Amino acid sequence: MFEFITNDDRGQVGIGTLIVFIAMVLVAAIAAGVLINTAGFLQSQAESTGEESTDLVSERIEVTSSVGIVSSDTSTLNEIRVTTTGAPGADDIDLTETTIQAVGPGGQENLVFTDAAYNIVVPDGTDATSIQRPVASDAEAVQVGVSSDISNSVTHLNVSNASSHVSVPIEDVNTGEINTVDISDLNISGETLTSGVYDGSVSGTSDVTVTDVSYNLPTVSENSSALQDNIRASYDGVQVNASTDNSSDGSGYAQINITNTDNDETEIFTAGDDFNKGSEFTADISALDISEGDTLETRTENSDGSLVNSGNNQTVQEGLDVASVENLRPGQFAVGSDGNFNSDPVLDDQNQYTILLNPSSGAFADESTFGEGDEATLDLVSPAGATTQVELTAPDLFSENGEAVRL
């Protein structure tokens, strides 16, 4: 009738059970935390790997042709031209951040982009220097070639104008090589710039006259435009003053045209897309074929091409000689055509650019310039790391000076 509870039938309660329970909860929580962290890490890693893989596909450079231009001795080349475009569907590829890994008769080297190649050599003789040509008045650094034979008494490498100088301790100078010297503290406009070594007096001097590249930008009346003065034949961009629009609905003018009146080539810049009215902007004229003595004209037009207002005319001045392929040093490549170098080439699948290489420099030249029967390999590495390999093989026999041969 009555049920008695014995010790064997009692549930276990007390601190021991509580400790075991808490321990199980803690273990489960720790395990869950580890799993969540691991899953998050793996997800992040997968996303990163996916993005890198996408970049490797979307930033791939395609080579459409590679040719060499035969030099006057008809056995070597004076230019190598590699024409590139973006792969189908490619994102924009900044060629200024692209590198080229070259292997050829002269060994192996990495090439980086430059938009200027200066005429400069490493001179022979004791305590000799050679300063780059040309030097623009807005230059903040210059290159100086220093001979390998430097006297023990020499303490500094100097670059100076008429009133001041900068000095580099000789222990910081690479003798037998070309050195870059910071001249940002010198006012060099309208000056002659001199390099030399100092041992109590300056010797081994080399002079260059500074080329003035300063300009003025004329003021403009409403619905008009104006070009900067002092335009050089080597420029691929010029400053334009775009006037305000005096209409209430913005219909005063729709575009600004820049025309080379000597060959009738024109570039059109659209308001709202390429520039803002009432402001200055840099117009890309790299597609225009301009030479010393040509006249550039600017004018505002309606969207149908009808004239709104004639702007000003500027005569093209002598170019800065910084676009010579033969002046590209080891470790450099340029991008350009028609004797001009581009300063900011961005590649996509809708346009193409030509990479320019110096066959007498670095990896391309052994005892002689890259020429008949020579071979080289180029790896074009995009900023994202996508690599395109190009094999260059010169024919065994060239025919004539200036001939373009397929490599």
C-alpha positions in Angstrom: 0.0 0.0 0.0 2.9 2.3 0.7 5.9 2.5 -1.6 9.3 3.1 0.1 12.1 4.9 -1.7 15.5 3.3 -1.2 18.9 4.8 -1.8 19.3 2.9 -5.0 16.3 4.7 -6.5 17.3 8.3 -5.8 18.4 10.7 -8.6 21.8 12.2 -8.2 21.8 15.9 -7.4 24.4 18.2 -6.0 27.6 20.1 -6.9 29.2 17.2 -8.8 26.4 16.9 -11.3 26.4 20.6 -11.8 30.1 20.7 -12.5 29.8 17.9 -15.0 26.9 19.8 -16.7 28.8 23.1 -16.9 31.9 21.3 -18.2 29.8 19.7 -21.0 28.3 23.1 -21.9 31.8 24.7 -22.0 33.2 22.0 -24.2 30.3 22.3 -26.6 30.7 26.1 -26.7 34.4 25.9 -27.4 33.9 23.3 -30.1 31.1 25.4 -31.7 33.4 28.5 -31.6 36.2 26.5 -33.2 33.9 25.3 -36.0 32.5 28.8 -36.6 35.9 30.3 -36.7 37.2 27.6 -39.0 34.1 28.0 -41.3 34.6 31.7 -41.4 38.3 31.4 -42.2 37.6 28.9 -45.0 34.9 31.1 -46.4 37.2 34.1 -46.4 40.0 32.1 -47.9 37.7 30.7 -50.6 36.4 34.2 -51.4 40.0 35.5 -51.7 41.0 32.6 -53.9 38.0 33.2 -56.1 38.8 36.8 -56.4 42.4 36.1 -57.3 41.3 33.5 -59.8 38.8 35.9 -61.4 41.5 38.6 -61.6 43.9 36.1 -63.3 41.3 35.6 -66.0 39.9 39.1 -66.2 43.3 40.9 -66.3 44.9 38.7 -68.8 46.9 40.4 -71.6 46.6 39.1 -75.1 49.4 39.6 -77.7 48.2 40.3 -81.2 51.5 40.7 -82.9 55.2 41.1 -82.3 57.6 42.6 -84.9 61.1 44.0 -85.1 62.2 47.0 -87.1 65.5 46.3 -89.0 68.3 48.8 -88.3 70.6 50.4 -90.9 73.2 47.6 -90.7 70.4 45.2 -91.9 71.5 42.4 -89.4 70.1 43.8 -86.2 66.9 45.4 -84.9 66.5 49.0 -83.6 63.0 48.4 -82.1 60.9 45.5 -80.9 57.2 46.2 -80.9 54.7 43.9 -79.1 51.1 44.9 -79.7 48.7 44.0 -76.9 45.0 44.0 -76.1 42.9 42.8 -73.2 41.4 39.3 -73.3 37.7 39.2 -74.2 35.7 40.6 -71.3 38.9 41.8 -69.6 38.8 44.5 -66.9 41.0 47.6 -67.4 44.7 46.7 -67.2 47.0 49.5 -66.1 50.2 49.0 -68.2 52.1 51.4 -66.0 51.8 48.7 -63.2 52.6 45.8 -65.6 56.0 44.2 -65.5 57.8 42.2 -68.2 60.1 39.3 -67.3 62.5 39.0 -70.3 65.0 36.2 -71.0 67.2 36.6 -74.0 70.8 36.5 -75.3 71.8 39.1 -72.7 70.4 37.1 -69.7 67.4 37.6 -67.6 65.8 40.9 -66.3 62.6 42.5 -65.1 61.4 45.5 -67.1 59.2 48.2 -65.7 57.2 51.0 -67.4 58.6 54.4 -68.2 57.1 57.3 -70.2 60.4 59.0 -70.9 63.8 57.7 -72.1 66.7 60.2 -71.9 69.8 60.4 -74.0 72.5 59.5 -71.4 75.5 57.3 -71.2 78.1 56.2 -68.6 81.2 58.1 -69.7 84.7 56.9 -70.0 87.7 58.6 -68.4 88.7 59.6 -64.9 86.1 61.5 -62.8 83.8 61.9 -65.8 80.1 62.6 -65.6 77.3 62.9 -68.1 73.9 64.5 -67.5 70.7 63.5 -69.2 69.3 65.3 -72.3 66.8 66.9 -72.3 65.9 68.4 -68.9 62.5 70.0 -68.6 62.0 73.0 -66.4 59.6 71.1 -64.2 61.9 68.2 -63.6 62.4 67.1 -59.9 65.2 64.6 -60.6 67.8 64.1 -63.3 69.9 61.1 -64.3 73.7 61.4 -64.2 76.1 58.9 -65.6 79.3 58.5 -63.5 82.4 56.9 -64.8 83.9 53.9 -63.1 87.3 55.6 -62.6 86.8 58.0 -59.7 89.8 59.5 -57.9 90.2 58.8 -54.1 90.0 62.6 -53.4 86.5 62.9 -54.8 83.9 63.5 -52.0 80.7 64.3 -53.8 78.7 64.2 -57.0 77.2 67.7 -57.7 74.4 68.9 -59.9 74.2 72.7 -60.0 72.7 75.7 -61.7 74.2 79.3 -61.7 73.3 80.0 -58.1 72.9 76.7 -56.2 73.7 73.0 -56.2 72.8 69.7 -54.7 75.4 67.2 -53.6 75.4 63.4 -53.2 78.2 61.9 -51.0 80.4 59.8 -53.3 79.8 56.7 -51.1 76.1 56.9 -52.1 76.9 57.0 -55.8 77.0 53.9 -58.0 80.1 54.5 -60.1 80.1 53.0 -63.6 76.3 53.4 -63.7 73.6 55.9 -64.2 72.4 57.6 -61.0 69.2 59.5 -60.2 69.7 62.8 -58.4 66.9 64.7 -56.6 67.0 68.4 -57.8 63.5 69.4 -56.4 65.2 72.1 -54.3 66.8 73.8 -57.3 65.0 76.4 -59.4 66.1 75.4 -62.8 63.8 77.3 -65.1 65.8 79.2 -67.8 69.0 77.8 -66.4 71.9 75.6 -67.6 72.3 72.5 -65.4 75.7 71.1 -64.8 76.9 67.8 -63.3 80.3 67.1 -62.0 82.4 65.5 -59.2 83.9 67.5 -56.3 87.3 67.1 -54.8 87.8 70.7 -53.6 86.8 71.9 -57.0 84.4 70.6 -59.6 85.7 68.5 -62.5 84.3 66.2 -65.1 81.5 68.6 -65.9 78.6 68.0 -68.3 76.1 70.7 -69.2 72.5 70.8 -70.5 70.3 73.8 -71.2 66.9 73.4 -69.4 63.9 73.3 -71.7 61.0 75.6 -70.6 57.8 73.7 -70.3 55.9 76.3 -68.3 52.6 77.5 -69.9 49.8 80.0 -69.6 46.1 79.2 -69.9 44.2 82.1 -71.5 40.9 83.3 -69.9 37.8 82.6 -71.9 34.4 84.3 -72.5 31.1 82.4 -72.1 30.5 79.4 -74.4 34.2 79.4 -75.6 37.4 77.5 -74.9 41.2 78.0 -75.0 44.3 75.9 -75.2 47.4 76.3 -73.1 50.4 78.0 -74.8 53.8 76.3 -75.2 52.5 73.0 -76.5 55.3 70.6 -77.4 55.3 68.0 -80.2 56.0 65.2 -77.7 52.9 66.0 -75.5 50.0 63.5 -75.4 47.9 65.8 -73.2 47.2 69.6 -73.1 45.3 71.9 -70.7 42.0 73.4 -71.9 40.0 76.1 -70.3 36.3 75.3 -70.8 34.1 78.3 -70.3 30.8 78.6 -68.5 27.5 78.1 -70.4 25.3 81.3 -70.5 22.1 79.4 -71.3 19.6 78.5 -68.7 19.2 74.9 -69.8 22.9 74.1 -70.5 22.4 74.1 -74.2 24.9 76.8 -74.9 27.5 74.3 -76.2 27.9 70.5 -76.0 31.5 69.7 -76.9 34.9 71.1 -77.4 36.9 70.0 -80.5 40.7 70.2 -80.8 41.9 70.1 -84.4 45.3 69.9 -86.0 44.7 72.3 -88.9 47.7 71.0 -90.8 46.2 67.5 -91.3 42.5 68.0 -90.2 42.7 65.4 -87.4 40.2 66.2 -84.6 39.6 65.0 -81.1 36.1 65.6 -79.6 35.5 66.1 -75.9 32.0 65.9 -74.6 30.7 68.1 -71.7 29.7 66.1 -68.7 31.6 63.1 -69.8 35.1 64.4 -70.6 35.0 67.7 -68.8 32.8 70.1 -66.7 31.9 73.5 -68.0 33.5 76.4 -66.2 36.6 74.5 -65.4 40.0 73.5 -66.7 40.7 69.9 -67.8 43.5 67.8 -69.4 42.6 66.8 -73.0 44.1 63.6 -74.3 45.6 64.4 -77.7 47.7 61.2 -78.0 45.7 60.1 -81.0 46.6 63.3 -82.9 49.6 63.3 -85.2 51.3 66.6 -84.3 54.7 67.9 -85.3 56.7 71.0 -84.7 55.1 74.0 -86.5 51.6 72.5 -86.7 48.7 74.6 -85.5 46.2 73.3 -82.9 42.8 74.9 -82.9 40.0 74.7 -80.3 36.3 75.5 -80.7 33.0 74.9 -78.9 30.2 73.2 -80.9 26.7 71.9 -80.6 26.1 68.2 -80.4 25.4 68.2 -84.2 28.8 69.7 -84.9 27.7 73.2 -85.7 30.0 76.0 -84.5 29.2 77.9 -81.3 32.5 79.8 -80.8 36.0 79.6 -82.2 38.6 79.4 -79.4 42.3 80.1 -79.8 45.1 78.6 -82.0 48.5 77.5 -80.7 51.6 76.6 -82.7 53.3 73.4 -81.7 56.8 73.8 -80.4 59.8 71.5 -80.7 59.2 68.3 -78.8 61.2 67.0 -75.9 63.3 64.1 -77.2 62.2 61.6 -74.6 60.5 59.1 -76.8 63.4 57.4 -78.5 63.4 53.6 -78.1 67.2 53.5 -78.5 67.4 55.5 -75.2 65.5 52.9 -73.2 67.8 51.6 -70.5 68.1 48.0 -69.2 65.0 47.3 -67.1 62.7 49.7 -68.9 59.9 49.4 -71.5 57.7 52.0 -73.0 54.2 52.1 -74.6 53.5 54.2 -77.7 53.6 54.7 -81.4 54.6 57.3 -84.1 57.5 58.5 -82.0 55.5 59.2 -78.9 55.4 57.5 -75.5 52.0 57.2 -73.6 52.1 58.4 -70.0 49.1 56.5 -68.7 48.1 53.6 -71.0 45.1 51.6 -69.7 44.3 48.4 -71.7 40.9 46.8 -72.1 39.3 44.5 -74.7 38.3 47.5 -76.8 41.6 49.0 -77.5 45.2 48.0 -78.0 48.7 49.4 -77.2 52.1 48.7 -78.5 54.8 47.8 -76.0 58.2 49.1 -77.1 61.5 47.4 -76.3 65.1 48.3 -76.9 66.9 45.4 -78.6 70.3 46.8 -77.8 69.7 46.8 -74.0 69.7 44.4 -71.2 68.3 40.9 -71.7 68.1 41.4 -75.5 71.7 42.2 -76.2 74.7 39.9 -75.6 77.8 41.1 -77.4 75.7 42.6 -80.1 72.2 43.9 -80.5 69.3 41.4 -80.9 69.2 40.4 -84.5 69.2 37.7 -87.1 68.4 34.2 -85.6 68.2 35.5 -82.0 65.5 34.3 -79.6 63.9 35.7 -76.5 61.0 35.0 -74.1 58.8 37.6 -72.6 56.4 37.1 -69.7 53.9 39.9 -69.5 52.6 40.1 -65.9 49.5 42.2 -65.2 49.0 44.0 -61.9 46.8 41.1 -60.7 49.6 38.6 -61.6 48.1 37.1 -64.8 50.9 36.1 -67.0 51.1 35.9 -70.8 54.2 34.4 -72.4 55.5 35.5 -75.8 58.3 33.8 -77.7 60.3 36.1 -80.0 62.3 34.5 -82.8 64.0 36.7 -85.3 64.4 35.4 -88.9 67.8 34.1 -90.0 68.1 36.8 -92.6 66.9 40.4 -92.8 66.4 42.2 -96.1 66.5 46.0 -95.8 66.7 48.9 -93.4 63.4 49.8 -91.8 61.8 46.5 -92.7 59.3 45.1 -90.2 59.9 41.5 -89.5 57.6 39.1 -87.7 59.2 37.7 -84.5 
